[in-house]
Amino acid sequence: MKTLILVTALTLSFQSLASPVREISSNTEIYIGITESRAEAYEQGVNTLQQLKLLTGNQAYKKLNLVNVSTVRNSVRVNDGRVYVDEFADADGSLKYQAKVKLSYSYKESGSNR
């Protein structure tokens, strides 16, 4: 009887440890500082995108501000991105430019919320 209880307990323990993991893909936008020229804004955006694509795992998790408790932190990867520049006028009527980096990233998510 003790053996049966022990085997049952171990089986249940192993099943809870082997929770399913699924791959998640998502997108986000990051706005870069305001500049005086369109070319400078594109340059800042491209530099930021290149830096973000080098990040992996926990670095990318922190930089992208992911807060899902079931995210497998070392699985976060920036897959691709694009740079856009917004043009606008400030209160004085001066034209300003701001880079926007649109990112595609992926990560694994544990099936358990432990």
C-alpha positions in Angstrom: 0.0 0.0 0.0 2.8 2.4 0.9 4.4 1.6 -2.5 1.2 2.4 -4.4 0.9 5.8 -2.6 4.5 6.6 -3.3 4.2 5.7 -7.0 1.0 7.7 -7.3 2.6 10.8 -5.6 5.7 10.6 -7.8 3.6 10.3 -10.9 1.6 13.4 -10.0 4.7 15.3 -9.1 6.4 14.6 -12.5 3.2 15.5 -14.4 3.1 18.9 -12.7 6.8 19.5 -13.6 6.3 18.7 -17.2 4.0 21.6 -18.1 3.5 22.4 -21.8 5.5 25.2 -23.3 4.2 27.2 -26.3 5.9 29.7 -28.6 4.4 33.2 -28.7 5.0 35.9 -31.3 4.1 39.5 -30.6 4.8 43.1 -31.8 5.6 46.3 -30.1 6.6 49.9 -30.9 9.5 51.9 -29.3 9.7 55.6 -29.7 13.2 57.2 -29.9 14.1 60.8 -28.9 13.1 63.8 -30.8 15.5 65.3 -33.3 15.9 68.3 -35.6 16.4 66.3 -38.8 14.7 63.4 -40.5 18.1 61.8 -41.3 19.2 62.0 -37.7 15.9 60.4 -36.6 16.3 57.5 -39.0 19.9 57.0 -37.9 18.9 56.8 -34.3 16.1 54.4 -35.1 18.4 52.1 -37.1 21.0 52.1 -34.4 18.4 51.3 -31.8 17.0 48.5 -33.9 20.5 47.0 -34.4 21.1 47.1 -30.7 17.8 45.4 -29.9 18.4 42.6 -32.4 21.6 41.7 -30.6 19.8 41.2 -27.3 18.8 37.7 -26.3 17.1 36.1 -23.4 16.9 38.0 -20.1 18.3 41.2 -21.7 15.5 41.3 -24.3 13.0 40.4 -21.6 14.0 43.4 -19.5 14.4 45.8 -22.4 10.9 45.0 -23.9 9.4 45.3 -20.4 7.7 41.9 -20.6 5.8 41.2 -17.3 4.1 37.9 -18.0 5.0 35.6 -15.1 4.8 32.5 -17.3 7.4 33.8 -19.9 10.5 31.7 -20.2 12.9 34.6 -19.9 15.9 33.1 -21.6 13.7 32.4 -24.7 12.9 36.0 -25.7 14.3 36.9 -29.2 13.8 40.0 -31.3 13.0 38.6 -34.8 12.7 41.6 -37.0 12.0 45.3 -37.0 11.4 48.4 -39.0 12.1 52.1 -38.5 9.6 54.8 -39.3 9.9 58.6 -38.7 7.1 60.8 -37.6 7.2 64.5 -38.5 5.5 67.1 -36.4 5.6 70.7 -35.4 6.2 71.8 -31.8 4.5 74.8 -30.1 6.8 77.3 -31.9 6.0 75.8 -35.3 9.4 74.2 -35.7 9.5 70.9 -37.5 10.7 68.0 -35.3 11.2 64.3 -36.1 10.9 61.2 -34.0 11.9 57.6 -34.9 9.6 54.8 -34.1 10.9 51.2 -34.1 8.3 48.5 -34.8 9.6 45.2 -33.4 8.5 41.6 -34.0 9.6 39.3 -31.2 9.0 35.8 -29.8 9.3 33.9 -26.6 8.3 30.7 -25.0 5.6 30.6 -22.4 5.3 28.0 -19.7 1.8 26.4 -19.3 2.1 26.9 -15.5 1.8 30.2 -13.6 4.2 29.1 -10.8 
